[in-house]
């Protein structure tokens, strides 16, 4: 299970404070981000968020914004 912080994030930082691996970062008042490579997938961020800003994504589902990455041409393949 992956976790993703959506547009409902208010930047309170509570999820970052509870993360045992310090995988969540961002300035207070700004939408936080999860560093997937550091995330333990423990769900603490999901459970502590009062705003519904942390979403659970099933294994294999791409993170929002990654859906079309495989279909996009590599920069060297794009026409000039």
N, C-alpha and C positions, 0 to 999 in steps of 0.2 A: 504494500500500500504506500503510495506517495502522498504527500501533502502539498497543497498549493494555497497561497494567500491571495484572495480575490479582491475585487474593488471595494468591498465593504470594510476593509481594514482602515482603522482610524489612527494607526500609528501609536497606540498606547504603550507598546513594548512589553506587554505582559507575556506574550508567547516567547519572546526572546529571553526574558528573565527565567522562564521555566525550562528552556531547552538545555538538556544535559551536555550537548556537544557544541553549544554556541553556534548552531547552524543557521540561526535567524539573525538578520541584520537590517538596519535601516535607522534613520534619524527619527526621533520622537515627533509625532505629528505627520509622518510620511508613511506610506504603505511599506510594510516590511517585506522582506524576501527570504526565501529558504534556499540555502546552498544544499542542493540535493546530494552532492558528493559527501557532505558531512552528516547528513540526516540519518538518525537511527531508525526512523519510522516508528517511534514509540507512541505517538499520538498525544503527547502532553500539550502541544500547541493547539490541537484540535479541541481538546477537553477544556482548556482554560479560556478560550476566546469567547467573549460575551457578545460579540457582534456578528457571529456566523461567518467570519472572514477566512477561516481556514477550512479548506475543502479536502476531503479524502478522494483520491483518484485510484481506481483499481490498477493493479499491476498490468503493464502493457499499454495502458492508455497514456497518450502523450500529454505533456503539460500544455496548458493554453499557450498558444503562440508557436508551438512546435509542430502542430498538425501538418503544415504544408512544407516543412523544412526538407523532407525527402523529395518532394516534387520540384523544388526550386532549383534552377540551373546553378552550377558552380560559377563563381565570378569569372573564371577564365573561359567558360562556355558561353557567357552572355555576349550578345552582339554589342559592338561599340557604337 
